[in-house]
Amino acid sequence: MRSVDDQLALITDAAVTPEPVRIAIANSLGLMCAEEVQANQPLPGFPQAAIDGYAVRAVDVGGERALRARRSSEEDAEEEESAAEVERSIPVVGEVPAGSRQPLRLQPKQAVRVYTGAPLPTLADAVLPLEWTDRGRKRVTAHRPVRSGDFVRRVGDDIQPGDVAVSAGTILGPAQIGLLAAVGRSKVLVYPRPRVTILSFGKELVDIDREPGLGQVFDVNSYSLAAAAKEAGADVHRVGIAEGEPRRIREALETHIGRSEVLVISGAVGGAGSQTVREVLNELGDIDTSRVAIHPGSVQGFGLLGEERIPTFLLPSNPVSALVIFEVFVRPLIRLSLGKRNANRRVVRARALNHMESRPGRRGFIRARLMRDAETADYLVEGLGGASGAPAHLLAGLSEANAMIRIPEEATEIRPGDVVDVLFLTQRS
């Protein structure tokens, strides 16, 4: 029986990053940049106001140079202060809103009302914040001085021509996409989402738009696994139920192999009904169906199909086992294909609230509800389906879970109060 770590190493070694494509930046969230994006122009491209206020020459509203000049020329301190007060009141000769394309030229001892992002008039070297004034419309009185450069965004303060705006290998988040827009890039070269195809096999399966007869069940796996693959970041194609004679099955698989970076097939291991599928798969590539020391989901398969050596997973028909295998083995492969540095879920240590059992010699994954103690902020975890001898195959317990408890191979039980490793699943509101 192969260990979980050995199986995972085998799988992650097969991770393939798709060829880069150029797409609109609006569609690039979460993808890895495949090029170095350089700025062609400075950002900002013109001197602009960083705050609502008045564009001024600092020397005209009590800037440091004016204060030093007055101290050297005035012998009487009272006369100096009086002169300062007079000089700090100057006429307002215009207004410049953000987006204005009308150039203005500031004369000495004048002010222009400006708004955040507005281009600064020629000769202005500071912005006097609105809150530091009497908010005058025809004349403005400064209650505090400003220095040259205060509250001004200079040309190239953010980015200079030739600077790297976004580096190759960067995962594009909101800030990076905003920066691409700021340097005028409408499209960017990225590694696309891996294409994942989901199929289900089983004579007992019917689609959810049909009424199941005696011995039949709804096809759960193609829907749940497709959702899991999409949540992991893949571009998902859900085929649904695949059936027919071996020749038709082979033709369908060959078609999907050519359109996928990852193939996930449920119902292809365990039971006589899966034998035909496995025989066809072995004609298309190398598939290993060794047991893995995990619970649930020991019976599984993995291999590489077709000339392109497409990673292919064989999952059991049980929905809980299939989802656990997907979480432990398939999701990391998808995340690595996306270029994520950390392909695994966040793990925290939590104190168990109830008794749980696990099979000896296998790494157990028990769905759970993770909570936090309001007083101590410690993590607490309650095992759901599969805990305390409860059936591990029931899907309802998994739908209530926001985490999975990971139990090491040497442990056969968890007692209340024991501290365990817990994997965060998708956050539920």
N, C-alpha and C positions, 0 to 999 in steps of 0.2 A: 504494500500500500504506500503510495507516494505522499510525502508530507505536503502541507499547504504551502510552505515556503518554496519547496522545490517546484511545485506546480506553477506557482506564481512567477518564479524566475523563468521558467520555460515559456510562459505566456508573454511576459513583458519583453523578452528578447525578440519576440516576433512583431513588436510594435512598429508600424510603418507610418511615416508622416506623408500625407498626400502631396502631390505636386502643387506649387503655389499658383494662385489665381488672383487676378486683379478685380476688386469689387468696390462698390460704393462704400464710403466710410460709414454711412448710416447702417450698413449691414455687417459691420466688422466687429461688433462688440464680442469680447471673449475669445477672439481669434489671435493667433500669433503672427506678428508682423514678419514678413519675409524679405524686407528691404530696409536700407538705411535711408530715412527721409531727411533731406537737408533743406534748410530755409533758403529761399532765393532772395528774400527781402527782409529788412529789419522789422522787428515787432516790438513796440508799435512803430508804424511807418512815419509818424509825425509827432511833434511834441503835443501832448494833450493833458487836459486837466484831470487830475486823479480824484477830485472832489468838487462838489458844488461850491462856488464862491466867486471871487473876483480875480481876473488876471491882472497882475501888477508888476512893476519893477520893485524888487525888494527894497531898494534904496529909498523909494518914495513912501514907504509905510513903516519906517522905523527899523529897517534891516540893520544888521551889525555894522555894515560899512557906514551907514548914515549916522549911527550913534557914535562911532569912533570919530567921524569927521566933525560932528557937532561938539564933542568933548574937547577936541584940539583947538577949535575956533572960538568957543564961548568961554569967557572967564567967569561969568556969573551963573551959578547952578540953576537959579530960579528962571533966568532968561532961557537957559538951555531946555528946561522942561517945557516951558511955554511954547518955544519954537517947535519942539517935537510934537506937541499936541496939534499945532496948526498944520504941520506937514503930513500928519497921519490922516487928515481929512482931504480927500481928493475927488474930483468929478468922475462920474460914471458916463462914459461916452458911447456905449453900445452894449450889445448882448450877442453871445455866440452859443447856440444850442449844439448838442451832440449831433454829428452828421452834417454840420454846416460846411459848405464849399465856397463861401465868400471870405476871402482873406481880409484880415484887419491888421492895421499897423498901430501899435500903441505909442503915444507920445509921452515924454516925461511928465510925471505927476498926473497921470490919468489911470483909470481903471475900466475894465470891461467885464461885465457880468458873464460868467461861463458856467457850464454844467458838466457833470462828470462825463469824460470821454470827448469833450469838445476840443477842437484844435486851438492851440494857444496863439494869440495875436503876436505878430513880429515885435521883438524887443521885450516882451513879457518874459520874466525869468522865475516867476513864482505864482502860486495861487493862494489868495487870502481866503481861508475857509469862511463860509457864510456865518458860522457860529461865533467867529471872532470879530464880527462887525455889528453895526447898527442896522444892517440889511437895507441901507439906503438905495433909492432908485436913481436919483439925480446926483447925489454925492454920497460917498461911503466913508464912514469913520472906522478906522482899525483900532480895536481894543488891545490887540497884541501884535507884535511885529512878526514878520516872516523873513526867512533867509533865502538867498538865491537857491533855486532848485526845490524848495519846499512844495509838496503836493503837486509835483509835475512828473508825468511819465515821459522820460526822454526817449528819443529815437534809439531803438535797439536795446532798451533796458531789459527786455525779456529775451529776445533772440537777435543775434546778429547774422547777416548773410553768411552762409557756409556752416552755421551751427547745425548739429544734429538734433532735429526735433524729436524723432522717434527712432530708436535703434532696432536693427534686425534682432528677432528673438523676443521682443517685448510683447507681452499679452496686452491687447488693446482694451483698455477700460474707458470710462467716461472722460477722464482727464486727457488721455492720449488722443482720443477721437476729437476732443475739443481743440487740442493743439494742432492736429492735422488740418482741421478747418481753419484755424488761425493763420496757418502758413499757406492757405489756398489750395489744399489738396482735396479734391472731390473723390478720388479713388486711391486705393492702397493695395499693394501686393501682400497677400496673406496666405497662410496655410489653411485650407478650408476645413470645415468640419468633416470628420471621417464618415463615409457613407456606411450605415449599418443596416443590413437586411434581416428581418425577423420572419421566421417561418415556424409553423406548427405542424406536426405529424400525429396522426392517431385516428383510427377508424371510428372511435367513439366521439369524436369532436363534431360539433355543429357551430355555425356562426351565431352571434347573438341576435340576429334578425329572424332566426328560425326557432320553432318550438322543438326542444329535444324530446326524442322518443325514449322508449325503454332502453336502458343501457347507454344512453348518450348524455354528454355533458357539454356545456358551453365552452368555446375556445377562450380561455382566460389568458393564457400565456402570451399570445401574440399581442394582446392589448397592454398587459402589464409590463412586458419586457420592452415593447416599443416606447412606452412612457418612461421607463427607467433609462433607456438609451438616449432619449431626447433630453432628459434631465441631466445626464452626464455630459451633454454638449454635442451629440452626434446629429447628423442629418439622417433621419430614419425613414426606411421604406418597410411598412408592415405588409407582408404578402398575405398573411392569414393562414388558412389551412391549405396545405399542399397534399395532393393525393393522386392516385392513378397507378398504372403499371410502371415497372422499373424504367422503361424507356422514357416515358413522359416525365418521371421524377428526375431522371438524369438531365434531360433537356432543360427543365425548369431550373435546376441547380446550376447548370453551366451558364445560363442566362444571368442569373443573379450573381454568380461569382465575378462575371465581367463588369458588373455595375457596383461592386461593393469593395470597401476596405476591410469590413468585418462581417462575418456571417454568423447568425445565432439561430440554432435549430432546436426547438423543444420537442420532446417526445421521441428523440432519436436514440435514447439509451434506456435499457431496462425493458424487459418483456419481449415476447415473440414478435409483436407488431413492429418493433423497431429494427428487426433483423434486415428487412429489405432495404430500408434507408441506409443502414450502415454498409451494406454490400455495394450500393451505388456510390456512396461517399468514398469507399476504399478504391474504387476505380478512378476517382478524380484526384486523389492525393493521399497524403499520409494522415491517418486519424488514429489517435491513441485513446483507448477507453479504459485506461487503468483507474482503479479506485483511488480516491484521495482521502486522506485522513481528516475529514471535515464532517460536521453534523449540524444541520441536515444537508443532504446533497452529495453523499459520498460517490454515487454512481454518476459519472460525467465523462465527457470526452473533449479533446482538443487536438487540432491538427491544422495543416496548411493545404489548401486546395488550389488546383489549377496551376497554369504556368506562372501566374503572378504570385503564387504562394499566399493566398488570402487566409488570414487567421479565422478559424471556424470553431465554434463552440457547440457541443452537443449537451443539451440540458435535459433533465428528467421532466416528465409530464406534470408532476406535482407542482402547483403554482408557488408554494412557499419555498420549496427546495430550489426551484428555478430562480426565484428572485434572490435568494441568499447567494447562490453561485454567481449570479450576475454581479451582485454587489462586491463580492470578494475577488472575483477574477476578471470579469468582462469590463467593469467600470474602470479599473486602473489602466487597462489597455487603451480604452477610448481617451482617457485623460492624458496619457502619454502621447498619443497620436495628435492631440491638440497642442502639444508642446508645454503642458503644465509641468512646472518644476516638482510639485508634490502631487502625485496621482492619488494619494490615499485620503480618506476621511480624517477629520480631526478626531483625536482620541483624548478622552479625559478619564480621570480616576474618580470613581463614585462609590458610595457606600450602598450595599445591597439592602433592600427592605424586605425581601422574602426569600424563601428557600428555592434553589434551582438545582437541577441535575443535568449532567452531561455524560456522554458516552466515553468510557475509558479509551485512551489512545487516539482520540480525535479532538480536533479543535472545534469547540462548540460556539455557535452563534445564536443567541437567544434574543428575540425581539423584545423591546423594552420601552418603558416610559421614563425619560430622564427629567428630573426635577431639580430644584435648588432650595436649600433650607433658607427661609427668610431671615433667620437670626444669624446663622454662621456663614451663609453663602456657600456651604459645602454642597457638592453634587450628591444627589440621591437617585437611585435607580430601582425601578420595579419591573421585574420580569413578567412578560405577558405569555403568549402562547409558547409552549415548550418548557415552561417553568413548573417545578414541583410535580413532574410527571404528567403534566397536561399534554394532550396531543400536539405534536410539532407541525402537523400538516395543515392546520386550520388557517384560512386566509384572513378571517375577521380580526384575529389578534395582531396580524402584521399591519392592518390598516390603522390600528390605534397607536402603533409604535412611532416614536420619533428618534429611536436609537436602537443599537444592537449591542448586547453584552458579548464580549469575546472571552471565552473560557479556555485556558491553555490545555494542551493534550493530557498533562499529568493530573489535572483536577477532574474529579467525578461529581462534585457537588459544590454549591455556594451556599453558605449559611447567612442568615440575616446579620448585618454588621460587617461582613467581609467587604474589602475594597477590591473592585474589579475594574478592568479596562472597558470603556464604553465608546462606541463609534457614533458620532452624530450622523443622523440621516437628514433628509430635507426638513428644514424648519417649518413647522405647521403653525398657522396663526390661530 
